[in-house]
Amino acid sequence: MEKKKEIIDGLIKGYWAEMETVMNYIANSVNLDGVRAEEIKKALTLEIQDEIGHAQILAKRIKELGGRIPGSMDIQLSQKSLQPVEDSTDVEYVIKGVIEAESGAIEHYNKLIKLCDGIDYVTQDLVITLLADEESHRTIFQGYLKEYSK
């Protein structure tokens, strides 16, 4: 029973991270300015749909395990590196923030996968799928960073 609660808590943490990422991707996809920002704005806009989908998948699994999906009054935020920057042309800052957020998700999902091992294979499989998405997202933005850092 205690492991099930830990798994639900881990799913809720992932849910909040996905929801916070959506908010920050929206803000950054609108706030960025300049010719060099256009590709990143488009990429962030596409990523928003993936992140919403992740949050929905996590919410469904939380409910299936007997948990309660938290509402806005329970919000827990922590993504300092994805906060919109004062200089709306600082595309590299946003790219680095995305990479950090995706890396955080990857780290969290790896822990959750290990927690589920031998206990909850359905959740483990679901989180492995989310992990693959996050790794793909991070790789895309690492590629952008190579170009923008030149």
C-alpha positions in Angstrom: 0.0 0.0 0.0 2.9 2.4 0.8 4.5 1.8 -2.6 1.2 2.5 -4.3 1.0 5.8 -2.6 4.7 6.6 -3.6 3.8 5.7 -7.2 0.7 8.0 -7.1 2.8 10.8 -5.6 5.4 10.3 -8.3 2.7 10.5 -11.0 1.3 13.6 -9.4 4.7 15.2 -9.4 5.1 14.4 -13.1 1.6 15.8 -13.7 2.5 19.1 -12.1 5.8 19.2 -14.1 3.9 18.7 -17.4 1.3 21.3 -16.5 4.0 23.8 -15.5 5.9 23.1 -18.7 2.8 23.9 -20.7 2.4 27.3 -19.0 6.1 28.2 -19.6 6.1 26.9 -23.2 3.1 29.1 -23.9 4.7 32.1 -22.3 8.0 31.7 -24.1 6.4 30.8 -27.4 4.6 34.2 -27.3 7.2 36.3 -25.6 10.2 35.6 -27.8 11.0 38.2 -30.5 13.2 38.3 -33.5 14.0 36.3 -36.6 16.1 33.8 -34.8 13.2 33.1 -32.4 10.7 32.0 -35.0 11.8 28.4 -35.2 11.9 28.0 -31.4 8.5 29.6 -31.1 7.1 27.0 -33.6 8.9 24.2 -31.8 7.5 25.2 -28.4 4.0 25.5 -29.8 4.2 22.0 -31.1 5.6 20.7 -27.8 2.7 22.2 -25.9 0.3 19.6 -27.3 2.7 16.8 -26.4 3.0 18.1 -22.8 -0.8 18.4 -22.4 -1.1 14.9 -23.6 1.4 13.7 -21.1 -0.5 15.5 -18.3 -3.7 13.8 -19.4 -2.1 10.4 -19.5 -0.7 10.9 -16.0 -4.0 12.2 -14.7 -5.8 9.1 -16.0 -3.3 6.8 -14.4 -3.5 8.6 -11.1 -7.3 8.1 -11.1 -7.0 4.4 -12.1 -4.8 3.9 -9.1 -7.3 5.5 -6.8 -5.6 8.8 -6.5 -7.1 12.3 -6.9 -6.0 14.6 -9.6 -5.1 17.9 -7.9 -6.6 21.2 -9.0 -5.2 24.7 -9.4 -5.4 25.4 -5.6 -2.9 22.6 -5.1 -0.4 23.7 -7.7 3.3 23.1 -7.1 5.7 25.0 -9.3 9.5 24.8 -9.6 10.8 25.5 -13.1 12.9 28.6 -12.5 15.0 28.1 -15.7 11.9 28.3 -17.9 10.6 31.6 -16.6 10.2 34.2 -19.4 13.3 36.4 -19.5 13.3 40.2 -19.7 15.3 40.2 -23.0 12.7 38.7 -25.3 15.4 38.1 -27.9 17.5 35.8 -25.7 16.6 32.6 -27.5 19.5 30.7 -26.1 18.2 31.2 -22.6 14.9 29.7 -23.5 16.5 26.7 -25.3 18.7 26.0 -22.2 15.5 26.3 -20.0 13.7 23.7 -22.2 16.7 21.4 -22.0 16.8 21.7 -18.2 13.1 21.1 -17.9 13.2 18.0 -20.2 16.3 16.7 -18.3 14.3 17.1 -15.0 11.4 15.1 -16.5 13.8 12.4 -17.7 15.4 12.2 -14.3 12.0 12.0 -12.5 10.6 9.4 -15.0 13.6 7.2 -14.6 13.1 7.2 -10.8 9.4 6.4 -11.2 10.2 3.6 -13.6 12.5 2.0 -11.0 9.9 2.6 -8.2 7.3 0.7 -10.3 9.6 -2.2 -11.1 8.1 -5.5 -10.0 5.1 -3.7 -8.5 3.1 -1.8 -11.2 4.0 -2.8 -14.8 1.2 -0.8 -16.3 2.4 2.5 -14.8 6.0 1.5 -15.6 5.2 0.9 -19.3 3.3 4.2 -19.4 6.1 6.1 -17.9 8.7 4.5 -20.2 6.7 5.8 -23.2 6.7 9.3 -21.6 10.4 9.0 -21.0 11.0 8.3 -24.7 9.1 11.4 -25.6 11.0 13.6 -23.2 14.3 12.2 -24.4 13.3 13.0 -28.0 12.2 16.6 -27.0 15.5 17.2 -25.2 17.5 15.9 -28.2 15.7 18.3 -30.5 16.5 21.3 -28.3 20.1 20.2 -27.8 20.3 20.4 -31.6 18.9 23.9 -31.5 21.4 24.9 -28.8 24.4 23.8 -31.0 23.3 26.2 -33.7 22.4 29.1 -31.4 25.6 28.8 -29.4 27.7 29.4 -32.4 
